[in-house]
Amino acid sequence: MPHATTSSTPLLRTRSIGAGHLRAFLAVARHLNFRAAADELALTQSAVSRQIQSLEDEVGVPLFLRHSRAVELTGAGAQLLHAVQPALESIDGTVRQIRQTVGRKSVAITTWASFAAMWLIPRLEAFQRSCPDIDIRIDTGDAVVDLDTTDVDLAIRYSRSPDAAAQPLFGEELVIVASPALLKNGPPLRKPADAAQYTLIETGDVHRMPQLEWLSWQRWFAAHDCDQLQPPRWLYFNYAHQIIQAALAGQGLALARLPLVADALAVGDLIQVLPEQRLASPLSYWLLLGPRSGQRPEVQAFCQWLIQEAALTRQSMSSLQGSSSGATQGLTG
């Protein structure tokens, strides 16, 4: 009968480390002195020593070398310190932030980065002046946030119609824009084909999503029977606000969303090129309220302000168009 064999490999522990042990470890590692660490933690020196011993038992290796008058981190201790220090500092910072917001009125908005940069943020100062006691948090990203399961109060979305409960803010048309300096020094733009004489600015992933196809130069050229043309060069960016920044810098022509550039057009920072060749878009901008947020006065105040600002944008779009069009029809509520 064969003899049973035993492995010499030690059994690895899998239990999670207690946060209290890690705080004791961080204090000792910071001071390299048990007494100073105990003073910082308002504990006895023996209590800190027991916590470090328990932590070493859990980790399975010594974390400190104990000398008669000093303490030194081992290699494993230095490795653990590298992970523990930023983690606990991040936790403490988050807790401080949460404590500071207790009792304060706040509104959390989710939208995408270009809308926040080009439309929402430039207008926020007016709301903050009228409601200085309300904090605003803006979360931007491409992922759609679920208002039912998060602490976000409202969403501003860009789509055909995101939800039956969504309130329309404004529609849009696509317009060609350029800086005055570019047009002054470049060839004349009298017909659609003339646009191909300039560098054209476009989103780099315009053909990745169906809704981005509406924003493509390819669609614009096809709509004007000159889709066989190619510009001397292309300039690609990931975000709409980067495209408009490049246009403002005179780097080419941009096919822009009218609501997002209406302010720049109104003050003359950008010029609308071939205005009679605007394209209607099936996409609109919508306000969607979280199910638990509608009764809070601060959320109601922000929504009321947002709707008023949207009405001003519709007026600005109408004045730039010369008359009402598909971008504003049906979205005046």
Secondary structure, DSSP 8 states (H G I E B T S, - for coil): --------S-----S---HHHHHHHHHHHHHT-HHHHHHHHTS-HHHHHHHHHHHHHHHSS--EEE-SS-EEE-HHHHHHHHHHHHHHHHHHHHHHHHHHHTT-EEEEEEE-HHHIIIIIHHHHHHHHHH-TTEEEEEEE-SS---TTTSS--EEEEEES---TT-EEEE--EEEEEE-HHHHHHS----SGGGGGGS-EEEETTTTTSHHHHTT-HHHHHHHTT-TT---S-EEEESSHHHHHHHHHTTS-EEEEEHHHHHHHHHHTSSEEESGGG-EE-S-EEEEEE-TTTTT-HHHHHHHHHHHHHHHHHHHHHHHHHSS--TTTTT---
